[in-house]
């Protein structure tokens, strides 16, 4: 799963925790989907595609 294409994914300014998931509310050095998998043993099911620029312009 590519968290970088999910609308819940954000980059942080913290070098020790450069990645975050807004939905789950945590920051990590790893991709959030990897943390979810390691913690629960299941793939993240909350992936929502980030809107493209064209989709955002239509709204």
PyMOL commands that set and color helices and strands:
alter all, ss='L'
color gray80, all
select helices_A, chain A and resi 3-5+32-40+53-58
alter helices_A, ss='H'
color red, helices_A
select strands_A, chain A and resi 9-11+19-21+26-28
alter strands_A, ss='S'
color yellow, strands_A
deselect
rebuild
show_as cartoon
